[in-house]
Structures are given as C-alpha cells and as structure tokens.
Amino acid sequence: LVTICPEMMGGLPCPRLSSEVRHYRVINLEGDDEVVAMQLDAQGEYLLIVSEKDFAKAFVSSIDDSLFLHALGSLGTSSFLTGDGNIQSQVLFFFSSASFMHRAALRHAQDTSMYMAIKDVREGKSAAVISAGNTGILMSLSKLALKTIDGISRPAITTMLPSGAGDSRVVVLDLGANVQCDEAILFDFAVLGSVYAEVVGKMPRPKLGVLNIGSEETKGNETLIHLNKVLTEHKDKLPYEYIGFVEGNDISAGRVQVVVTDGFTGNIVLKTVEGTAKLVKRVVVENFKKSVLAIIGAFFLVHVFKRLKHKIDPRSYAGATFLGLRGFAVKTHGNSDALAFANAIKYAFDLTKANLNGLIEERARALASVREKLQDKE
C-alpha cells in the first residue's frame, strides 16, 4: 500500500466534496462554485497580515489566482486603488507583494496545509505529496523539510514531455525551480535527469544534451561553454551518452532523451509545449467543422486522433517532481482538472516504486571527481 498525500489549500470545510477547475472556476461534484468560499478565506488571511503590517494603501490585482496584492503607498491614508484605477474608501483585499507572501508562508510554515503534507512525507506517513499550490513556496518548504540528497546542490522540477514518434518522451529539467544556475548546478541536473530517464523513462544510457541557442561549441554564455567543455573531455566517465548542445527543436524531434537547462529557460519550454498542444487541438477542431466531408473523414480517423490527443495533451504529463530531495513532492498545475490530477497521483505512485534517490546518491558520488573539474576555469 502506497500512501499519497494531496495538499489542498483554500477556505473550504473538511472533509469536502471533490472539485475540479472548469472554465477558470472551481466546481464541486454537486455543481456548486467554490471560488467565493476560497476568496472569503483569502480575504481573512490578507486582513490578518494587514493588521500585523499596518498597511494603509494597496493595489487590488486580479492577475494572479492566488489574489496577491501589490502595495503602492505608505501609512497615513485610507484610500485604496482597484484594478481599474478608481479610488475606493474600503477594500477587502490587502497584501504587499508576491515576495512578501512567499516570506510570510515560510515564516508561518507549520500552520499551512502544504507544510503539514510535506511533513507527512518526511515522517514516513506518506510516500509523496501532491500540490497544485504556489510553485516557489512548495519548492522552498519541500527543500526545508525534506533536504537534498547528498552530492546534489539543488533540486530541479522534472518531468517528461512528448517527443519523437510513438510514445517517446524526453526528460526536461529544470522547469522553473532555479532561475539562475552555474556549471555545478547544471552538472547535478544531468545526474538527476539521467537517473530519472533510466528508471522512470526506461531509457538505458540516455542521450543527454544541454539546451543552448545553437549546437556549436562556441555558442552560449561562459557557463554553458565551460560545462560543455568539461563534459566533452570526460565523456568516457559519464554513465550517459553526452551529445553536446541541443536546440529547442531537438526536444520534439526525438534526437535527445534528457535536456538540461536552467529553470528560467525550462519553464518557457514547458509553457511553449503546452501552448502548442492546445493550438494544434484548436486548429484541427476548427478545420474539421468547416465541411461535411471533413467531418466524415474525421469519423474514419477517430483512433488516430485519440492517439494524437494522448500524445500532446498536457494533462497526460500533468505531474512534475522536485527531483533531488529526500522525499517526493509532485507539483501539478493550478488549473488542473480531474484527469490531470489523477495522472499526477499515478505519477507520484510510479516515483515511489522506483529506487530513484538511492541511485541518484550513488551516481553523484561516482561523478564527484568530474564535478570538481568544473572549478578549473582556465
């Protein structure tokens, strides 16, 4: 029996009815909209923080689903600005900034549902935690509670994306946890990604590349050039097949099985892949609706379209793990529906059945001498 702990935030009573996102609203099994209850709970949290910080002027923002608010003014005024710029005398939402929210969450971590779910993993009560909450906070709390594996500097958000023909997949990391990375961090990502590809992706001695703006050795910044130089010079010592720099189009072409990059670039790659999948679906549906013959043709191709949908549907790879921690924390999208969350649970289950962390620690230890070469930049 494997215990998975889904972390669910919001001001709803527990136990609660199952809910999913439909057209940007949270709807429960009885068809009721849960967004209002969540917003009321958020208002209470913001009012509590405002009373502590004594904010007197705020900008009400609707950009973020988490209802983060950006402080504009200082003390001594009771006027507030709404999203359309109108001044109001009373506003129910108060907050300073996303970065302050991050710090506040860490400061009061023990009182959050997210931390309690992660703590269950640390104490062995659950094998994995799944959350659709804020990525940065989940990352920080997971790293704080679970710690990193010996020999790994930082965890990386990791998943497999569609690539090549058939059911081929490509492992991509980091997908957003580490915006800035030096050579040592990227080297650790190669260790994490190669083990992940072998164990979870069933890819023996995977082809691994570093994402860059070109495949030439002289392309890219100093960090990438130096990393490529060290990996190329020690190819015979690597447990994976290092193929050098790869470009964005190589990810979907099936020419690489593990792609290593920083979190800033990786997150753009992830969102681009997801957006492209939705574009393909939209274009196909719109064109088949234009004629009777197209509709008839679609009827005979229904099995083909089912396979295509499974291949490119973002919900089929809805889970991503913070690889490199001493426990499994799986992140899924904040707008995940029932299918996406179900796939995230299955993904967490598969991770717990594999001896990933033991193999990662063993490989990091074996490659420590190569990693030390990165310090020599002459």
C-alpha positions in Angstrom: 0.0 0.0 0.0 1.4 3.4 -1.0 0.0 6.5 0.8 -0.2 9.6 -1.4 -1.0 13.0 0.3 -2.7 15.5 -1.9 -2.3 19.0 -0.4 -5.4 21.1 -0.8 -5.5 24.8 0.2 -8.5 27.1 0.5 -11.2 28.1 2.9 -13.4 25.1 2.4 -14.7 22.8 5.2 -13.1 19.4 5.6 -14.0 16.7 4.7 -15.0 18.4 1.4 -16.6 17.4 -1.8 -14.3 16.6 -4.7 -13.8 19.6 -7.1 -12.1 20.5 -10.3 -11.4 23.5 -12.4 -13.9 24.2 -15.2 -13.6 27.3 -17.3 -11.5 29.0 -14.6 -14.0 28.2 -11.9 -13.7 25.6 -9.1 -16.8 23.4 -9.3 -17.6 20.6 -6.9 -19.4 17.3 -7.6 -22.8 18.9 -6.8 -22.2 21.7 -9.4 -21.6 24.5 -6.8 -18.9 27.2 -7.3 -16.3 27.0 -4.6 -14.4 30.2 -5.7 -16.4 32.5 -3.4 -15.5 30.5 -0.3 -11.9 30.5 -1.3 -11.9 34.2 -1.8 -13.5 34.8 1.6 -10.8 32.7 3.2 -8.1 34.7 1.3 -9.7 38.0 2.5 -9.4 36.8 6.1 -5.8 35.9 5.6 -4.9 39.2 4.0 -6.8 41.2 6.6 -4.8 39.4 9.3 -1.5 40.2 7.6 -2.6 43.8 7.0 -3.3 44.2 10.7 0.1 42.9 11.5 1.9 45.1 9.0 -0.5 48.1 9.3 -0.7 48.7 5.6 -3.0 51.6 4.7 -2.9 51.6 0.9 -3.0 48.8 -1.6 -3.5 47.9 -5.2 -6.0 45.2 -5.9 -4.7 42.9 -8.5 -6.7 40.1 -10.3 -3.7 38.9 -12.4 -2.8 36.0 -10.0 -5.2 33.3 -9.0 -3.7 33.5 -5.5 -5.0 37.0 -5.2 -1.6 38.6 -4.5 -1.9 42.3 -4.0 0.8 44.9 -4.6 1.3 47.7 -2.0 1.6 51.1 -3.6 1.6 53.6 -0.8 2.7 54.2 2.7 0.9 54.8 6.0 -1.3 57.7 6.7 -4.1 57.3 4.1 -7.2 55.2 4.0 -7.8 55.3 0.2 -7.4 52.3 -2.0 -7.0 51.7 -5.7 -8.9 49.0 -7.6 -7.7 47.3 -10.8 -9.4 49.9 -12.9 -7.7 52.8 -11.1 -10.8 54.0 -9.2 -10.4 55.2 -5.6 -12.5 53.4 -3.0 -12.8 54.0 0.7 -12.9 50.3 1.7 -11.2 47.3 0.1 -11.4 43.8 1.4 -8.2 42.5 -0.1 -4.9 43.7 1.3 -1.4 42.4 0.7 2.1 43.7 -0.1 3.7 41.6 -2.8 4.3 38.0 -4.0 7.7 38.0 -2.5 6.3 39.1 0.9 3.6 36.3 0.6 6.5 33.9 0.0 8.3 35.0 3.1 5.1 35.0 5.2 4.3 31.5 4.1 7.8 30.3 5.1 7.6 32.2 8.5 4.2 30.5 9.3 5.1 27.3 7.6 4.0 24.9 10.4 0.4 26.3 10.2 0.0 25.6 6.4 -1.6 22.6 4.9 1.2 22.5 2.4 3.9 22.1 5.1 1.9 19.6 7.0 1.5 17.4 3.9 5.3 17.6 3.3 5.9 16.8 6.9 3.9 13.6 6.5 6.4 12.6 3.8 9.4 13.5 5.9 8.0 11.4 8.8 7.2 8.4 6.6 3.4 8.7 6.9 3.1 9.4 3.2 5.3 8.3 0.3 4.7 11.5 -1.7 2.9 14.9 -1.5 1.0 16.4 -4.5 0.1 20.0 -4.7 -1.3 22.5 -7.2 -0.3 25.4 -5.0 2.4 28.1 -5.5 5.5 26.5 -7.0 8.0 28.7 -5.3 6.5 28.1 -1.8 6.2 24.4 -2.4 9.8 24.3 -3.5 11.0 26.2 -0.5 9.0 24.2 2.0 10.0 20.9 0.4 13.6 21.7 0.4 13.4 23.0 4.0 11.6 19.8 5.3 13.0 17.1 3.1 16.5 18.3 2.4 18.6 17.5 -0.7 20.3 14.2 -1.5 24.0 14.1 -0.6 26.0 15.3 -3.6 23.2 17.3 -5.1 23.3 21.1 -4.6 19.7 21.9 -5.6 16.5 20.0 -6.6 15.1 20.5 -10.1 11.5 20.4 -11.3 11.5 17.4 -13.7 9.0 15.8 -16.0 8.8 14.0 -19.3 7.4 15.8 -22.4 6.2 14.3 -25.7 9.0 13.7 -28.2 9.6 11.9 -31.5 7.4 9.1 -32.8 5.1 6.7 -30.9 5.0 7.1 -27.2 8.6 8.6 -27.0 9.2 11.1 -24.2 12.1 13.4 -23.3 13.1 14.3 -19.8 13.5 18.1 -19.3 14.9 19.8 -16.2 14.8 22.3 -14.6 11.3 23.6 -15.3 11.2 26.6 -13.0 12.8 25.9 -9.6 16.2 27.6 -10.2 16.2 30.7 -12.4 20.0 31.1 -12.3 22.3 28.1 -12.4 26.1 27.8 -12.5 28.0 24.9 -14.0 27.9 22.7 -10.9 24.1 23.0 -10.6 23.6 22.1 -14.2 26.0 19.2 -13.8 23.9 18.0 -10.9 20.8 18.3 -13.1 22.5 15.9 -15.6 22.9 13.4 -12.8 19.3 13.7 -11.8 17.9 13.6 -15.3 20.0 10.6 -16.4 18.9 8.5 -13.4 15.3 9.6 -13.9 15.4 8.7 -17.6 16.8 5.3 -16.9 14.5 4.3 -14.0 11.2 6.1 -14.8 11.5 6.5 -18.5 13.1 3.1 -19.1 15.9 4.6 -21.3 19.2 2.7 -20.8 22.2 5.0 -21.2 20.1 8.0 -22.4 21.3 10.6 -24.8 21.8 13.8 -22.8 22.2 17.4 -24.1 22.5 20.9 -22.7 19.9 23.3 -24.1 21.5 26.2 -25.9 20.9 28.7 -28.7 23.0 26.6 -31.1 24.8 23.3 -31.3 28.2 24.8 -32.0 30.7 24.6 -29.1 31.3 28.4 -29.2 27.6 29.3 -28.8 26.1 30.3 -25.5 27.3 32.0 -22.3 30.5 31.2 -20.4 28.7 28.9 -18.0 27.3 26.7 -20.8 30.6 26.7 -22.8 32.6 25.7 -19.7 30.2 23.0 -18.7 30.2 21.6 -22.3 34.0 21.5 -22.3 34.2 19.5 -19.1 31.5 17.1 -20.1 33.0 16.5 -23.5 36.5 15.9 -22.1 35.2 13.3 -19.7 32.7 11.5 -21.9 34.2 8.1 -21.1 33.5 8.6 -17.4 29.8 9.6 -17.8 27.1 7.0 -17.3 25.0 8.6 -20.0 25.7 9.5 -23.7 26.6 13.1 -23.8 25.8 14.6 -27.2 26.7 18.3 -26.5 24.5 21.3 -27.1 20.9 20.8 -28.3 18.4 23.4 -29.5 14.7 23.8 -28.8 13.6 21.9 -32.0 15.6 18.9 -30.9 13.3 18.4 -27.9 10.3 17.4 -30.0 12.4 15.8 -32.8 13.4 12.8 -30.7 17.2 13.4 -31.1 17.7 13.7 -27.3 16.3 11.9 -24.3 17.4 14.2 -21.5 17.6 18.0 -21.8 19.4 20.0 -19.1 18.7 23.7 -18.7 18.1 26.4 -16.1 14.7 26.9 -14.6 14.0 30.2 -16.4 14.5 28.7 -19.9 13.0 25.3 -18.9 9.7 26.9 -17.8 9.4 28.8 -21.1 10.0 25.5 -22.9 7.2 23.8 -20.8 4.7 26.6 -21.4 5.5 26.7 -25.1 5.0 22.9 -25.5 1.7 23.1 -23.6 0.5 26.1 -25.7 1.5 24.4 -28.9 -0.5 21.3 -28.0 -3.6 23.4 -27.3 -3.1 25.3 -30.6 -2.9 22.0 -32.6 -6.1 20.8 -31.0 -7.9 24.1 -31.7 -6.8 24.2 -35.3 -7.8 20.6 -36.0 -11.2 21.0 -34.4 -11.9 24.3 -36.2 -11.0 22.9 -39.7 -13.0 19.7 -39.3 -16.1 21.8 -38.6 -15.8 23.7 -41.9 -17.2 21.0 -44.2 -19.3 17.8 -44.1 -16.6 15.8 -45.9 -14.1 16.8 -43.2 -16.4 15.6 -40.5 -16.9 12.2 -42.4 -13.2 11.9 -42.8 -12.7 12.6 -39.1 -15.0 9.7 -38.3 -12.7 7.2 -40.0 -9.6 8.8 -38.3 -11.0 8.8 -34.8 -8.4 6.3 -33.5 -5.6 8.4 -35.0 -6.9 11.5 -33.2 -7.2 9.6 -29.9 -3.5 8.7 -30.1 -2.6 12.3 -31.1 -4.6 13.7 -28.2 -2.9 11.3 -25.7 0.5 12.3 -27.2 0.1 16.1 -26.9 -2.5 16.5 -24.2 -0.7 18.4 -21.3 -2.9 16.6 -18.8 -1.1 13.3 -19.7 2.1 14.6 -18.2 0.4 16.8 -15.5 2.8 16.0 -12.8 6.4 17.2 -12.2 8.6 16.3 -9.3 11.2 18.2 -7.3 13.9 15.7 -8.1 16.9 15.7 -5.8 15.1 15.8 -2.5 15.0 13.0 0.1 11.3 12.6 -0.5 8.9 13.1 -3.4 7.0 16.3 -3.8 4.9 16.4 -7.0 3.7 19.7 -8.5 0.7 19.9 -10.8 -0.8 23.0 -12.5 -3.1 25.3 -10.5 -5.7 24.8 -13.3 -5.5 21.0 -13.3 -8.8 19.2 -13.9 -9.8 15.8 -12.6 -7.9 13.9 -15.3 -4.7 16.0 -14.8 -4.8 15.4 -11.0 -5.4 11.7 -11.5 -2.4 11.5 -13.7 -0.4 13.4 -11.1 -1.4 10.8 -8.5 -0.3 7.9 -10.8 2.9 9.8 -11.5 3.6 10.1 -7.7 2.9 6.4 -7.3 5.3 5.4 -10.0 8.0 7.6 -8.4 7.6 5.9 -5.1 8.0 2.4 -6.6 11.4 3.2 -8.1 14.7 3.4 -6.1 15.4 6.9 -7.5 17.1 8.6 -4.6 19.4 5.7 -3.8 20.6 5.6 -7.4 21.0 9.4 -7.6 23.2 9.5 -4.5 25.3 6.6 -5.8 25.8 8.3 -9.2 26.6 11.7 -7.6 29.3 10.1 -5.5 30.7 8.3 -8.6 30.9 11.5 -10.6 32.3 13.8 -7.8 35.8 13.8 -9.4 34.4 15.0 -12.7 32.3 17.7 -10.9 35.4 19.0 -9.3 36.9 19.8 -12.7 34.2 22.5 -13.1 36.1 24.6 -10.6 39.1 24.9 -13.0 38.1 27.6 -15.5 41.5 28.2 -17.1 
